[in-house]
Amino acid sequence: MKKISIDVVMVTYNQEKFIAKAIESVILQDKWSECKLIIGDDCSTDGTLEICKKYAVKYPENIILLESDVNRG
């Protein structure tokens, strides 16, 4: 039987108020263990990146965090 693989891509910029809820909504899915959540932060200037880093450390097998050093819009 072929194993299911689900990739979710989330791009964010200055979403400190909402990013944790967005990430949690993916984590709460039934197939979370088979997911890869790829988060691309576009050089946020608020606490968004720090929140994303905490989740990436907590779920290293499932979350890939891509940090940008310049805002690309």
PyMOL Python script that loads the backbone (N, CA, C, O; Angstrom):
from pymol import cmd

cmd.read_pdbstr("""\
ATOM      1  N   MET A   1       0.831  -1.175   0.000  1.00  0.00           N
ATOM      2  CA  MET A   1       0.000   0.000   0.000  1.00  0.00           C
ATOM      3  C   MET A   1       0.882   1.246   0.000  1.00  0.00           C
ATOM      4  O   MET A   1       1.843   1.342   0.762  1.00  0.00           O
ATOM      5  N   LYS A   2       0.544   2.183  -0.852  1.00  0.00           N
ATOM      6  CA  LYS A   2       1.312   3.418  -0.969  1.00  0.00           C
ATOM      7  C   LYS A   2       1.011   4.340   0.209  1.00  0.00           C
ATOM      8  O   LYS A   2      -0.149   4.542   0.568  1.00  0.00           O
ATOM      9  N   LYS A   3       2.064   4.898   0.809  1.00  0.00           N
ATOM     10  CA  LYS A   3       1.905   5.809   1.934  1.00  0.00           C
ATOM     11  C   LYS A   3       1.474   7.190   1.441  1.00  0.00           C
ATOM     12  O   LYS A   3       1.983   7.704   0.444  1.00  0.00           O
ATOM     13  N   ILE A   4       0.531   7.766   2.163  1.00  0.00           N
ATOM     14  CA  ILE A   4       0.029   9.097   1.822  1.00  0.00           C
ATOM     15  C   ILE A   4       1.030  10.150   2.270  1.00  0.00           C
ATOM     16  O   ILE A   4       1.610  10.049   3.351  1.00  0.00           O
ATOM     17  N   SER A   5       1.228  11.153   1.438  1.00  0.00           N
ATOM     18  CA  SER A   5       2.068  12.289   1.787  1.00  0.00           C
ATOM     19  C   SER A   5       1.298  13.560   1.476  1.00  0.00           C
ATOM     20  O   SER A   5       0.827  13.758   0.356  1.00  0.00           O
ATOM     21  N   ILE A   6       1.177  14.416   2.473  1.00  0.00           N
ATOM     22  CA  ILE A   6       0.428  15.658   2.304  1.00  0.00           C
ATOM     23  C   ILE A   6       1.366  16.817   2.603  1.00  0.00           C
ATOM     24  O   ILE A   6       1.932  16.893   3.694  1.00  0.00           O
ATOM     25  N   ASP A   7       1.531  17.712   1.651  1.00  0.00           N
ATOM     26  CA  ASP A   7       2.344  18.905   1.851  1.00  0.00           C
ATOM     27  C   ASP A   7       1.428  20.120   1.892  1.00  0.00           C
ATOM     28  O   ASP A   7       0.587  20.316   1.014  1.00  0.00           O
ATOM     29  N   VAL A   8       1.608  20.927   2.928  1.00  0.00           N
ATOM     30  CA  VAL A   8       0.842  22.160   3.086  1.00  0.00           C
ATOM     31  C   VAL A   8       1.849  23.303   3.073  1.00  0.00           C
ATOM     32  O   VAL A   8       2.831  23.285   3.815  1.00  0.00           O
ATOM     33  N   VAL A   9       1.599  24.290   2.231  1.00  0.00           N
ATOM     34  CA  VAL A   9       2.489  25.442   2.144  1.00  0.00           C
ATOM     35  C   VAL A   9       1.755  26.656   2.707  1.00  0.00           C
ATOM     36  O   VAL A   9       0.622  26.952   2.329  1.00  0.00           O
ATOM     37  N   MET A  10       2.433  27.348   3.622  1.00  0.00           N
ATOM     38  CA  MET A  10       1.860  28.518   4.267  1.00  0.00           C
ATOM     39  C   MET A  10       2.878  29.653   4.138  1.00  0.00           C
ATOM     40  O   MET A  10       4.006  29.540   4.617  1.00  0.00           O
ATOM     41  N   VAL A  11       2.479  30.725   3.502  1.00  0.00           N
ATOM     42  CA  VAL A  11       3.350  31.890   3.351  1.00  0.00           C
ATOM     43  C   VAL A  11       2.826  32.972   4.285  1.00  0.00           C
ATOM     44  O   VAL A  11       1.621  33.216   4.346  1.00  0.00           O
ATOM     45  N   THR A  12       3.731  33.618   5.009  1.00  0.00           N
ATOM     46  CA  THR A  12       3.279  34.575   6.004  1.00  0.00           C
ATOM     47  C   THR A  12       4.160  35.817   6.056  1.00  0.00           C
ATOM     48  O   THR A  12       5.349  35.784   5.736  1.00  0.00           O
ATOM     49  N   TYR A  13       3.535  36.907   6.470  1.00  0.00           N
ATOM     50  CA  TYR A  13       4.242  38.169   6.702  1.00  0.00           C
ATOM     51  C   TYR A  13       3.455  38.959   7.741  1.00  0.00           C
ATOM     52  O   TYR A  13       2.292  39.299   7.523  1.00  0.00           O
ATOM     53  N   ASN A  14       4.088  39.245   8.858  1.00  0.00           N
ATOM     54  CA  ASN A  14       3.494  40.042   9.928  1.00  0.00           C
ATOM     55  C   ASN A  14       2.088  39.560  10.319  1.00  0.00           C
ATOM     56  O   ASN A  14       1.124  40.326  10.308  1.00  0.00           O
ATOM     57  N   GLN A  15       2.003  38.287  10.658  1.00  0.00           N
ATOM     58  CA  GLN A  15       0.729  37.700  11.070  1.00  0.00           C
ATOM     59  C   GLN A  15       0.793  37.185  12.505  1.00  0.00           C
ATOM     60  O   GLN A  15       0.206  36.151  12.823  1.00  0.00           O
ATOM     61  N   GLU A  16       1.497  37.899  13.360  1.00  0.00           N
ATOM     62  CA  GLU A  16       1.705  37.483  14.744  1.00  0.00           C
ATOM     63  C   GLU A  16       0.398  37.108  15.450  1.00  0.00           C
ATOM     64  O   GLU A  16       0.374  36.150  16.222  1.00  0.00           O
ATOM     65  N   LYS A  17      -0.673  37.839  15.201  1.00  0.00           N
ATOM     66  CA  LYS A  17      -1.942  37.574  15.871  1.00  0.00           C
ATOM     67  C   LYS A  17      -2.606  36.277  15.404  1.00  0.00           C
ATOM     68  O   LYS A  17      -3.401  35.693  16.141  1.00  0.00           O
ATOM     69  N   PHE A  18      -2.294  35.826  14.200  1.00  0.00           N
ATOM     70  CA  PHE A  18      -3.044  34.738  13.591  1.00  0.00           C
ATOM     71  C   PHE A  18      -2.239  33.480  13.270  1.00  0.00           C
ATOM     72  O   PHE A  18      -2.822  32.417  13.057  1.00  0.00           O
ATOM     73  N   ILE A  19      -0.926  33.583  13.231  1.00  0.00           N
ATOM     74  CA  ILE A  19      -0.116  32.475  12.717  1.00  0.00           C
ATOM     75  C   ILE A  19      -0.226  31.218  13.577  1.00  0.00           C
ATOM     76  O   ILE A  19      -0.270  30.115  13.032  1.00  0.00           O
ATOM     77  N   ALA A  20      -0.272  31.347  14.880  1.00  0.00           N
ATOM     78  CA  ALA A  20      -0.380  30.166  15.742  1.00  0.00           C
ATOM     79  C   ALA A  20      -1.671  29.407  15.457  1.00  0.00           C
ATOM     80  O   ALA A  20      -1.668  28.178  15.384  1.00  0.00           O
ATOM     81  N   LYS A  21      -2.759  30.126  15.299  1.00  0.00           N
ATOM     82  CA  LYS A  21      -4.041  29.481  14.998  1.00  0.00           C
ATOM     83  C   LYS A  21      -3.999  28.782  13.635  1.00  0.00           C
ATOM     84  O   LYS A  21      -4.541  27.688  13.477  1.00  0.00           O
ATOM     85  N   ALA A  22      -3.361  29.411  12.667  1.00  0.00           N
ATOM     86  CA  ALA A  22      -3.245  28.804  11.336  1.00  0.00           C
ATOM     87  C   ALA A  22      -2.422  27.515  11.394  1.00  0.00           C
ATOM     88  O   ALA A  22      -2.793  26.505  10.795  1.00  0.00           O
ATOM     89  N   ILE A  23      -1.308  27.560  12.119  1.00  0.00           N
ATOM     90  CA  ILE A  23      -0.462  26.363  12.254  1.00  0.00           C
ATOM     91  C   ILE A  23      -1.212  25.267  13.013  1.00  0.00           C
ATOM     92  O   ILE A  23      -1.189  24.102  12.617  1.00  0.00           O
ATOM     93  N   GLU A  24      -1.874  25.646  14.101  1.00  0.00           N
ATOM     94  CA  GLU A  24      -2.641  24.676  14.891  1.00  0.00           C
ATOM     95  C   GLU A  24      -3.729  24.011  14.052  1.00  0.00           C
ATOM     96  O   GLU A  24      -4.022  22.831  14.244  1.00  0.00           O
ATOM     97  N   SER A  25      -4.322  24.746  13.134  1.00  0.00           N
ATOM     98  CA  SER A  25      -5.376  24.165  12.300  1.00  0.00           C
ATOM     99  C   SER A  25      -4.838  23.038  11.424  1.00  0.00           C
ATOM    100  O   SER A  25      -5.564  22.094  11.111  1.00  0.00           O
ATOM    101  N   VAL A  26      -3.583  23.131  11.030  1.00  0.00           N
ATOM    102  CA  VAL A  26      -2.962  22.051  10.254  1.00  0.00           C
ATOM    103  C   VAL A  26      -2.602  20.895  11.187  1.00  0.00           C
ATOM    104  O   VAL A  26      -2.837  19.733  10.856  1.00  0.00           O
ATOM    105  N   ILE A  27      -2.034  21.210  12.344  1.00  0.00           N
ATOM    106  CA  ILE A  27      -1.620  20.180  13.304  1.00  0.00           C
ATOM    107  C   ILE A  27      -2.811  19.338  13.748  1.00  0.00           C
ATOM    108  O   ILE A  27      -2.648  18.144  14.001  1.00  0.00           O
ATOM    109  N   LEU A  28      -3.980  19.911  13.849  1.00  0.00           N
ATOM    110  CA  LEU A  28      -5.161  19.197  14.335  1.00  0.00           C
ATOM    111  C   LEU A  28      -5.810  18.276  13.301  1.00  0.00           C
ATOM    112  O   LEU A  28      -6.778  17.583  13.613  1.00  0.00           O
ATOM    113  N   GLN A  29      -5.296  18.262  12.096  1.00  0.00           N
ATOM    114  CA  GLN A  29      -5.854  17.385  11.069  1.00  0.00           C
ATOM    115  C   GLN A  29      -5.571  15.919  11.386  1.00  0.00           C
ATOM    116  O   GLN A  29      -4.539  15.589  11.971  1.00  0.00           O
ATOM    117  N   ASP A  30      -6.495  15.046  10.996  1.00  0.00           N
ATOM    118  CA  ASP A  30      -6.364  13.612  11.260  1.00  0.00           C
ATOM    119  C   ASP A  30      -5.068  13.025  10.706  1.00  0.00           C
ATOM    120  O   ASP A  30      -4.494  12.122  11.316  1.00  0.00           O
ATOM    121  N   LYS A  31      -4.614  13.501   9.606  1.00  0.00           N
ATOM    122  CA  LYS A  31      -3.434  12.952   8.925  1.00  0.00           C
ATOM    123  C   LYS A  31      -2.159  13.743   9.231  1.00  0.00           C
ATOM    124  O   LYS A  31      -1.210  13.695   8.448  1.00  0.00           O
ATOM    125  N   TRP A  32      -2.117  14.471  10.357  1.00  0.00           N
ATOM    126  CA  TRP A  32      -0.968  15.305  10.704  1.00  0.00           C
ATOM    127  C   TRP A  32       0.336  14.526  10.652  1.00  0.00           C
ATOM    128  O   TRP A  32       1.351  15.055  10.198  1.00  0.00           O
ATOM    129  N   SER A  33       0.326  13.285  11.106  1.00  0.00           N
ATOM    130  CA  SER A  33       1.573  12.507  11.135  1.00  0.00           C
ATOM    131  C   SER A  33       2.125  12.269   9.733  1.00  0.00           C
ATOM    132  O   SER A  33       3.303  11.950   9.574  1.00  0.00           O
ATOM    133  N   GLU A  34       1.289  12.422   8.731  1.00  0.00           N
ATOM    134  CA  GLU A  34       1.717  12.209   7.345  1.00  0.00           C
ATOM    135  C   GLU A  34       1.923  13.525   6.598  1.00  0.00           C
ATOM    136  O   GLU A  34       2.132  13.530   5.384  1.00  0.00           O
ATOM    137  N   CYS A  35       1.865  14.634   7.325  1.00  0.00           N
ATOM    138  CA  CYS A  35       1.971  15.960   6.703  1.00  0.00           C
ATOM    139  C   CYS A  35       3.369  16.558   6.825  1.00  0.00           C
ATOM    140  O   CYS A  35       4.122  16.264   7.754  1.00  0.00           O
ATOM    141  N   LYS A  36       3.676  17.385   5.877  1.00  0.00           N
ATOM    142  CA  LYS A  36       4.802  18.312   5.943  1.00  0.00           C
ATOM    143  C   LYS A  36       4.195  19.693   5.802  1.00  0.00           C
ATOM    144  O   LYS A  36       3.529  19.991   4.811  1.00  0.00           O
ATOM    145  N   LEU A  37       4.429  20.532   6.795  1.00  0.00           N
ATOM    146  CA  LEU A  37       3.979  21.915   6.741  1.00  0.00           C
ATOM    147  C   LEU A  37       5.190  22.773   6.419  1.00  0.00           C
ATOM    148  O   LEU A  37       6.138  22.850   7.200  1.00  0.00           O
ATOM    149  N   ILE A  38       5.147  23.409   5.274  1.00  0.00           N
ATOM    150  CA  ILE A  38       6.238  24.266   4.830  1.00  0.00           C
ATOM    151  C   ILE A  38       5.787  25.708   5.039  1.00  0.00           C
ATOM    152  O   ILE A  38       4.846  26.176   4.400  1.00  0.00           O
ATOM    153  N   ILE A  39       6.478  26.405   5.947  1.00  0.00           N
ATOM    154  CA  ILE A  39       6.125  27.783   6.260  1.00  0.00           C
ATOM    155  C   ILE A  39       7.196  28.696   5.688  1.00  0.00           C
ATOM    156  O   ILE A  39       8.375  28.562   6.015  1.00  0.00           O
ATOM    157  N   GLY A  40       6.786  29.618   4.841  1.00  0.00           N
ATOM    158  CA  GLY A  40       7.694  30.609   4.278  1.00  0.00           C
ATOM    159  C   GLY A  40       7.410  31.964   4.902  1.00  0.00           C
ATOM    160  O   GLY A  40       6.350  32.543   4.665  1.00  0.00           O
ATOM    161  N   ASP A  41       8.338  32.473   5.692  1.00  0.00           N
ATOM    162  CA  ASP A  41       8.163  33.790   6.302  1.00  0.00           C
ATOM    163  C   ASP A  41       8.874  34.827   5.445  1.00  0.00           C
ATOM    164  O   ASP A  41      10.055  34.688   5.128  1.00  0.00           O
ATOM    165  N   ASP A  42       8.135  35.872   5.076  1.00  0.00           N
ATOM    166  CA  ASP A  42       8.655  36.903   4.166  1.00  0.00           C
ATOM    167  C   ASP A  42       9.243  38.081   4.948  1.00  0.00           C
ATOM    168  O   ASP A  42       8.865  39.234   4.740  1.00  0.00           O
ATOM    169  N   CYS A  43      10.180  37.764   5.853  1.00  0.00           N
ATOM    170  CA  CYS A  43      10.910  38.775   6.622  1.00  0.00           C
ATOM    171  C   CYS A  43       9.979  39.600   7.510  1.00  0.00           C
ATOM    172  O   CYS A  43      10.022  40.831   7.507  1.00  0.00           O
ATOM    173  N   SER A  44       9.140  38.898   8.268  1.00  0.00           N
ATOM    174  CA  SER A  44       8.220  39.577   9.180  1.00  0.00           C
ATOM    175  C   SER A  44       8.988  40.450  10.166  1.00  0.00           C
ATOM    176  O   SER A  44      10.100  40.121  10.581  1.00  0.00           O
ATOM    177  N   THR A  45       8.368  41.571  10.530  1.00  0.00           N
ATOM    178  CA  THR A  45       8.992  42.493  11.474  1.00  0.00           C
ATOM    179  C   THR A  45       8.320  42.461  12.843  1.00  0.00           C
ATOM    180  O   THR A  45       8.704  43.208  13.743  1.00  0.00           O
ATOM    181  N   ASP A  46       7.318  41.599  13.003  1.00  0.00           N
ATOM    182  CA  ASP A  46       6.674  41.429  14.300  1.00  0.00           C
ATOM    183  C   ASP A  46       7.123  40.075  14.888  1.00  0.00           C
ATOM    184  O   ASP A  46       8.221  39.622  14.565  1.00  0.00           O
ATOM    185  N   GLY A  47       6.348  39.440  15.704  1.00  0.00           N
ATOM    186  CA  GLY A  47       6.738  38.184  16.338  1.00  0.00           C
ATOM    187  C   GLY A  47       6.403  36.932  15.555  1.00  0.00           C
ATOM    188  O   GLY A  47       6.524  35.826  16.081  1.00  0.00           O
ATOM    189  N   THR A  48       5.983  37.084  14.307  1.00  0.00           N
ATOM    190  CA  THR A  48       5.574  35.931  13.496  1.00  0.00           C
ATOM    191  C   THR A  48       6.671  34.879  13.389  1.00  0.00           C
ATOM    192  O   THR A  48       6.416  33.698  13.627  1.00  0.00           O
ATOM    193  N   LEU A  49       7.865  35.280  13.041  1.00  0.00           N
ATOM    194  CA  LEU A  49       8.952  34.332  12.836  1.00  0.00           C
ATOM    195  C   LEU A  49       9.272  33.575  14.116  1.00  0.00           C
ATOM    196  O   LEU A  49       9.527  32.372  14.063  1.00  0.00           O
ATOM    197  N   GLU A  50       9.265  34.232  15.243  1.00  0.00           N
ATOM    198  CA  GLU A  50       9.569  33.570  16.516  1.00  0.00           C
ATOM    199  C   GLU A  50       8.525  32.505  16.835  1.00  0.00           C
ATOM    200  O   GLU A  50       8.868  31.431  17.329  1.00  0.00           O
ATOM    201  N   ILE A  51       7.262  32.791  16.559  1.00  0.00           N
ATOM    202  CA  ILE A  51       6.204  31.811  16.775  1.00  0.00           C
ATOM    203  C   ILE A  51       6.413  30.609  15.865  1.00  0.00           C
ATOM    204  O   ILE A  51       6.297  29.464  16.303  1.00  0.00           O
ATOM    205  N   CYS A  52       6.717  30.866  14.611  1.00  0.00           N
ATOM    206  CA  CYS A  52       6.959  29.785  13.658  1.00  0.00           C
ATOM    207  C   CYS A  52       8.145  28.925  14.088  1.00  0.00           C
ATOM    208  O   CYS A  52       8.102  27.700  13.969  1.00  0.00           O
ATOM    209  N   LYS A  53       9.192  29.558  14.580  1.00  0.00           N
ATOM    210  CA  LYS A  53      10.369  28.817  15.035  1.00  0.00           C
ATOM    211  C   LYS A  53      10.023  27.870  16.180  1.00  0.00           C
ATOM    212  O   LYS A  53      10.515  26.742  16.221  1.00  0.00           O
ATOM    213  N   LYS A  54       9.180  28.319  17.110  1.00  0.00           N
ATOM    214  CA  LYS A  54       8.778  27.467  18.231  1.00  0.00           C
ATOM    215  C   LYS A  54       8.068  26.212  17.742  1.00  0.00           C
ATOM    216  O   LYS A  54       8.315  25.118  18.249  1.00  0.00           O
ATOM    217  N   TYR A  55       7.191  26.367  16.763  1.00  0.00           N
ATOM    218  CA  TYR A  55       6.496  25.215  16.204  1.00  0.00           C
ATOM    219  C   TYR A  55       7.453  24.305  15.433  1.00  0.00           C
ATOM    220  O   TYR A  55       7.343  23.080  15.501  1.00  0.00           O
ATOM    221  N   ALA A  56       8.386  24.904  14.705  1.00  0.00           N
ATOM    222  CA  ALA A  56       9.351  24.112  13.939  1.00  0.00           C
ATOM    223  C   ALA A  56      10.235  23.276  14.861  1.00  0.00           C
ATOM    224  O   ALA A  56      10.591  22.147  14.523  1.00  0.00           O
ATOM    225  N   VAL A  57      10.587  23.820  16.011  1.00  0.00           N
ATOM    226  CA  VAL A  57      11.391  23.073  16.992  1.00  0.00           C
ATOM    227  C   VAL A  57      10.554  21.953  17.620  1.00  0.00           C
ATOM    228  O   VAL A  57      11.049  20.850  17.849  1.00  0.00           O
ATOM    229  N   LYS A  58       9.300  22.248  17.888  1.00  0.00           N
ATOM    230  CA  LYS A  58       8.409  21.269  18.529  1.00  0.00           C
ATOM    231  C   LYS A  58       8.071  20.117  17.591  1.00  0.00           C
ATOM    232  O   LYS A  58       7.905  18.984  18.043  1.00  0.00           O
ATOM    233  N   TYR A  59       7.966  20.388  16.296  1.00  0.00           N
ATOM    234  CA  TYR A  59       7.586  19.378  15.303  1.00  0.00           C
ATOM    235  C   TYR A  59       8.623  19.308  14.175  1.00  0.00           C
ATOM    236  O   TYR A  59       8.295  19.591  13.023  1.00  0.00           O
ATOM    237  N   PRO A  60       9.850  18.941  14.486  1.00  0.00           N
ATOM    238  CA  PRO A  60      10.908  18.961  13.462  1.00  0.00           C
ATOM    239  C   PRO A  60      10.691  17.981  12.304  1.00  0.00           C
ATOM    240  O   PRO A  60      11.209  18.191  11.208  1.00  0.00           O
ATOM    241  N   GLU A  61       9.941  16.932  12.543  1.00  0.00           N
ATOM    242  CA  GLU A  61       9.683  15.945  11.481  1.00  0.00           C
ATOM    243  C   GLU A  61       8.608  16.425  10.506  1.00  0.00           C
ATOM    244  O   GLU A  61       8.508  15.921   9.387  1.00  0.00           O
ATOM    245  N   ASN A  62       7.808  17.397  10.935  1.00  0.00           N
ATOM    246  CA  ASN A  62       6.665  17.806  10.135  1.00  0.00           C
ATOM    247  C   ASN A  62       6.740  19.233   9.593  1.00  0.00           C
ATOM    248  O   ASN A  62       6.105  19.548   8.586  1.00  0.00           O
ATOM    249  N   ILE A  63       7.511  20.094  10.255  1.00  0.00           N
ATOM    250  CA  ILE A  63       7.514  21.505   9.851  1.00  0.00           C
ATOM    251  C   ILE A  63       8.872  21.915   9.305  1.00  0.00           C
ATOM    252  O   ILE A  63       9.915  21.704   9.924  1.00  0.00           O
ATOM    253  N   ILE A  64       8.814  22.509   8.123  1.00  0.00           N
ATOM    254  CA  ILE A  64       9.996  23.085   7.483  1.00  0.00           C
ATOM    255  C   ILE A  64       9.772  24.594   7.451  1.00  0.00           C
ATOM    256  O   ILE A  64       8.791  25.074   6.883  1.00  0.00           O
ATOM    257  N   LEU A  65      10.687  25.332   8.065  1.00  0.00           N
ATOM    258  CA  LEU A  65      10.560  26.789   8.116  1.00  0.00           C
ATOM    259  C   LEU A  65      11.580  27.423   7.183  1.00  0.00           C
ATOM    260  O   LEU A  65      12.785  27.200   7.301  1.00  0.00           O
ATOM    261  N   LEU A  66      11.071  28.210   6.262  1.00  0.00           N
ATOM    262  CA  LEU A  66      11.923  28.930   5.315  1.00  0.00           C
ATOM    263  C   LEU A  66      11.897  30.404   5.689  1.00  0.00           C
ATOM    264  O   LEU A  66      10.849  31.048   5.645  1.00  0.00           O
ATOM    265  N   GLU A  67      13.054  30.928   6.056  1.00  0.00           N
ATOM    266  CA  GLU A  67      13.167  32.324   6.483  1.00  0.00           C
ATOM    267  C   GLU A  67      13.766  33.164   5.346  1.00  0.00           C
ATOM    268  O   GLU A  67      14.707  32.743   4.673  1.00  0.00           O
ATOM    269  N   SER A  68      13.207  34.336   5.152  1.00  0.00           N
ATOM    270  CA  SER A  68      13.753  35.268   4.164  1.00  0.00           C
ATOM    271  C   SER A  68      14.410  36.428   4.892  1.00  0.00           C
ATOM    272  O   SER A  68      13.888  36.915   5.895  1.00  0.00           O
ATOM    273  N   ASP A  69      15.537  36.861   4.396  1.00  0.00           N
ATOM    274  CA  ASP A  69      16.232  37.990   5.026  1.00  0.00           C
ATOM    275  C   ASP A  69      15.842  39.331   4.407  1.00  0.00           C
ATOM    276  O   ASP A  69      16.272  40.385   4.877  1.00  0.00           O
ATOM    277  N   VAL A  70      15.035  39.289   3.360  1.00  0.00           N
ATOM    278  CA  VAL A  70      14.464  40.500   2.752  1.00  0.00           C
ATOM    279  C   VAL A  70      13.005  40.236   2.415  1.00  0.00           C
ATOM    280  O   VAL A  70      12.627  39.112   2.084  1.00  0.00           O
ATOM    281  N   ASN A  71      12.189  41.281   2.504  1.00  0.00           N
ATOM    282  CA  ASN A  71      10.782  41.148   2.150  1.00  0.00           C
ATOM    283  C   ASN A  71      10.654  41.153   0.638  1.00  0.00           C
ATOM    284  O   ASN A  71      11.110  42.079  -0.032  1.00  0.00           O
ATOM    285  N   ARG A  72      10.038  40.126   0.114  1.00  0.00           N
ATOM    286  CA  ARG A  72       9.895  39.994  -1.337  1.00  0.00           C
ATOM    287  C   ARG A  72       8.488  40.375  -1.833  1.00  0.00           C
ATOM    288  O   ARG A  72       8.234  40.431  -3.036  1.00  0.00           O
ATOM    289  N   GLY A  73       7.599  40.629  -0.890  1.00  0.00           N
ATOM    290  CA  GLY A  73       6.244  41.061  -1.264  1.00  0.00           C
ATOM    291  C   GLY A  73       5.362  40.002  -1.812  1.00  0.00           C
ATOM    292  O   GLY A  73       4.210  40.272  -2.152  1.00  0.00           O
TER     293      GLY A  73
END
""", "prot")
cmd.dss("prot")
cmd.show_as("cartoon", "prot")
cmd.util.cbc("prot")
cmd.orient("prot")
